[in-house]
Amino acid sequence: QFQELKRLQEEADLKIKQSEPKDVPLPTRGNSQSSLGASSLGTFGSLRQEAFEPRKRKAMGNTALEKAFNLQARDDLQAEIARMFFSGGLPFHLARNSHY
């Protein structure tokens, strides 16, 4: 009976430890490429790195269309939003909720 109580206590301690908030570094304003690298993923090393890399475009360079849509800022914002969901442990279907 004592061993069963000890096992239950260890399971409870493990659940508490797993439910603690995770430390996820957010990208910096200046250098988005280095902030999206594998080293900044921290506890999410098992996730694929290419999921956080910006999309590849046919036209390279800073065209007028890219300036108009501010694509780099959108990519940075998408990375920050993804880290918010991952670090908070929030399910992605919450993003479709009209209250958010």
Secondary structure, DSSP 8 states (H G I E B T S, - for coil): -HHHHHHHHHHHHHHHHHTS--------SS-HHHHTSGGGGGGGTTS-GGGSS----SS-S--HHHHHHTHHHHHHHHHHHHHHHHHHT--GGGGG-TT-
